[in-house]
Amino acid sequence: MEEQLLKVETDKRDTAVVLRAEGEVDSYTAELLRDELSEAFGEGLPIVLDVSGVEFFASAGLSVLVEFHLRGEERGTPFRLVSPRGSVLRALKATTLTETLELYLDVDAALDA
């Protein structure tokens, strides 16, 4: 049995859709993240993506983040990223996406924004 490399849980709230990602985001799993975010954007609520459980984040994941950041800007839907650290934070800093994306320390802060 193959181990699932990425798990994404969705929690629809009154004021936002919160997604929690755990595992690895790479060229094999980025499509799952894209699908989950696309479905969440269909709700018409702000999107909060918690990546505190992501251990590895490749360029394919960065592409997904940029795609949904732009989608959020076009639709007027906030897209907030929570707890980027480790490889996620390194990738965001290396590409200067830390200056573009809305970053928060925890889900509550992102929901209050």
C-alpha positions in Angstrom: 0.0 0.0 0.0 1.4 3.4 -1.0 1.8 6.0 1.7 -0.2 9.2 1.1 2.4 12.0 0.6 0.0 14.9 1.1 -3.2 15.1 3.1 -5.5 18.2 2.9 -8.4 18.7 5.3 -11.0 21.3 4.7 -13.0 23.1 7.4 -15.8 25.4 6.1 -16.6 28.0 8.7 -19.1 30.9 8.5 -16.4 33.5 7.7 -13.8 31.5 5.8 -12.7 28.1 4.4 -9.7 26.7 6.3 -7.5 24.1 4.7 -4.8 22.2 6.6 -2.1 20.6 4.5 0.2 17.9 5.9 3.1 16.1 4.2 4.9 17.0 1.0 4.0 19.3 -1.8 5.9 18.4 -5.0 5.2 17.7 -8.6 3.2 14.5 -7.7 1.0 16.1 -5.0 0.6 19.7 -6.1 -2.4 18.7 -8.2 -4.2 17.5 -5.0 -3.5 20.9 -3.4 -4.7 22.7 -6.5 -7.9 20.7 -6.5 -8.7 21.3 -2.9 -8.0 25.1 -3.2 -10.1 25.3 -6.3 -13.0 23.7 -4.5 -12.6 26.0 -1.6 -12.5 29.1 -3.8 -16.0 28.0 -5.1 -17.4 28.8 -1.7 -16.9 32.6 -2.2 -15.3 33.0 1.2 -11.8 34.0 2.3 -9.3 31.1 2.1 -6.9 30.2 4.9 -4.3 27.6 4.0 -2.4 26.2 7.0 0.9 24.7 5.9 2.3 24.2 9.4 2.2 20.4 8.7 4.1 20.6 5.4 7.6 19.1 5.6 8.7 19.6 2.0 7.6 22.2 -0.5 8.9 22.2 -4.1 8.5 24.7 -6.9 5.3 23.0 -8.0 3.7 24.0 -4.7 4.9 27.6 -5.2 3.2 27.7 -8.5 0.0 26.7 -6.9 0.3 29.4 -4.3 0.9 32.0 -6.9 -2.0 30.8 -9.0 -4.4 31.1 -6.1 -3.0 34.4 -4.9 -3.7 35.8 -8.3 -7.2 34.1 -8.4 -8.0 35.7 -5.1 -6.9 39.1 -6.3 -9.0 38.8 -9.4 -12.1 37.7 -7.4 -11.6 39.9 -4.4 -11.2 36.7 -2.3 -8.5 36.9 0.4 -6.0 34.1 0.3 -4.0 33.7 3.5 -1.1 31.4 4.3 -0.5 30.2 7.9 2.6 29.1 9.6 5.1 28.8 6.7 8.3 27.4 8.2 11.1 25.1 7.3 11.3 24.3 3.6 8.0 26.2 2.9 9.4 29.4 4.4 12.8 28.9 2.7 11.1 28.6 -0.7 8.9 31.6 -0.1 11.9 33.7 1.0 14.1 32.5 -1.9 11.4 33.6 -4.4 10.4 36.8 -2.4 6.9 35.5 -2.2 7.0 36.5 1.5 6.5 40.1 0.2 3.5 39.1 -2.0 1.5 36.5 0.0 -0.5 37.3 3.2 1.4 35.3 5.9 0.1 34.7 9.4 1.5 32.9 12.5 -1.7 30.9 13.2 -5.2 30.2 11.9 -6.9 32.5 14.4 -4.8 35.5 13.3 -5.6 34.7 9.6 -9.3 34.5 10.4 -9.2 37.8 12.3 -7.5 39.6 9.5 
